[in-house]
């Protein structure tokens, strides 16, 4: 899949996809003989995951470390799991904060109905 197709599929710009590759968030994308990027369905799935985690404020450093370890192979599984658990804890804390905010908003909104 060409970068323009990958951009459409992931809802990211081609320049952001190139940036993600450059900083190590996607790993190295395979190239066609002419040097153009050739995104696989696995690459797209990975990008969707990274995009979702970033959108939910999982720290970029955690994702870069995870990607690096993932690319090294299964002997890093324990470290990968630790990083994913760290991301999970971050999301749980974020979820709890959002629920607290939602409860406060519900109370304020309910006060208008009196």
C-alpha positions as CSV (number, residue, x, y, z in Angstrom):
1,X,0.0,0.0,0.0
2,X,1.4,3.4,-1.0
3,X,1.8,6.1,1.6
4,X,-1.2,8.0,0.2
5,X,-3.3,5.0,0.7
6,X,-1.9,4.4,4.2
7,X,-2.6,8.1,5.0
8,X,-6.2,7.7,4.0
9,X,-6.6,4.4,5.9
10,X,-5.1,5.7,9.1
11,X,-6.5,9.3,8.8
12,X,-2.9,10.6,9.2
13,X,-1.0,12.8,6.8
14,X,1.8,11.3,4.7
15,X,4.2,13.7,6.5
16,X,3.1,12.4,9.9
17,X,3.5,8.8,8.7
18,X,7.0,9.6,7.6
19,X,7.7,11.4,10.9
20,X,6.4,8.3,12.9
21,X,8.8,6.1,10.9
22,X,11.7,8.6,11.4
23,X,11.3,8.7,15.2
24,X,10.9,4.9,15.5
25,X,7.2,4.7,16.2
26,X,6.4,2.4,13.3
27,X,9.6,0.6,12.7
28,X,11.0,0.5,9.2
29,X,8.4,0.4,6.5
30,X,9.4,-1.8,3.6
31,X,10.3,-0.1,0.4
32,X,9.4,-0.9,-3.2
33,X,12.2,-1.2,-5.8
34,X,11.7,2.5,-6.7
35,X,12.2,3.5,-3.0
36,X,8.6,4.3,-2.2
37,X,7.1,3.0,1.0
38,X,5.0,-0.1,0.9
39,X,2.8,-0.4,3.9
40,X,1.5,-3.8,4.8
41,X,-1.8,-4.5,6.6
42,X,0.3,-5.3,9.7
43,X,1.9,-1.9,9.5
44,X,-1.5,-0.2,9.2
45,X,-2.8,-2.2,12.2
46,X,0.3,-1.1,14.2
47,X,-0.2,2.5,13.2
48,X,-3.8,2.4,14.3
49,X,-2.8,1.1,17.7
50,X,-0.1,3.7,18.2
51,X,-2.5,6.5,17.0
52,X,-5.1,5.3,19.5
53,X,-2.6,5.1,22.4
54,X,-1.2,8.6,21.6
55,X,-4.7,10.0,21.4
56,X,-5.3,8.7,24.9
57,X,-2.2,10.4,26.2
58,X,0.0,7.3,26.6
59,X,3.5,8.8,26.8
60,X,5.4,8.8,23.5
61,X,8.5,7.6,25.3
62,X,6.6,4.4,26.4
63,X,5.4,3.7,22.9
64,X,8.9,4.3,21.4
65,X,10.4,1.9,24.0
66,X,7.7,-0.7,23.3
67,X,8.2,-0.4,19.6
68,X,12.0,-0.8,19.9
69,X,11.6,-3.9,22.1
70,X,8.9,-5.4,19.9
71,X,11.2,-5.1,16.9
72,X,14.0,-6.9,18.8
73,X,11.9,-10.0,19.1
74,X,10.3,-12.4,21.6
75,X,13.2,-12.5,24.0
76,X,12.1,-9.0,25.1
77,X,8.5,-10.2,25.8
78,X,8.8,-9.5,29.6
79,X,9.9,-6.0,29.1
80,X,7.2,-5.4,26.4
81,X,4.6,-6.6,28.8
82,X,5.9,-4.3,31.5
83,X,5.6,-1.3,29.2
84,X,2.1,-2.3,28.1
85,X,1.1,-2.6,31.7
86,X,2.5,0.8,32.3
87,X,0.3,2.1,29.4
88,X,-2.6,0.3,30.8
89,X,-2.2,1.9,34.3
90,X,-2.0,5.3,32.6
91,X,-5.2,4.6,30.8
92,X,-6.9,3.4,34.0
93,X,-5.9,6.6,35.8
94,X,-7.1,8.7,32.9
95,X,-10.4,6.8,32.8
96,X,-10.9,7.3,36.6
97,X,-10.2,11.1,36.1
98,X,-12.8,11.2,33.3
99,X,-15.4,9.4,35.4
100,X,-14.8,11.8,38.3
101,X,-15.2,14.8,35.9
102,X,-18.4,13.2,34.4
103,X,-19.9,12.8,37.9
104,X,-19.2,16.4,38.7
105,X,-20.7,17.5,35.4
106,X,-23.8,15.4,36.1
107,X,-24.2,17.1,39.4
108,X,-23.9,20.5,38.0
109,X,-26.4,19.7,35.2
110,X,-28.8,18.1,37.6
111,X,-28.8,21.4,39.7
112,X,-30.3,23.2,36.7
113,X,-33.3,20.9,36.7
114,X,-34.5,21.9,40.1
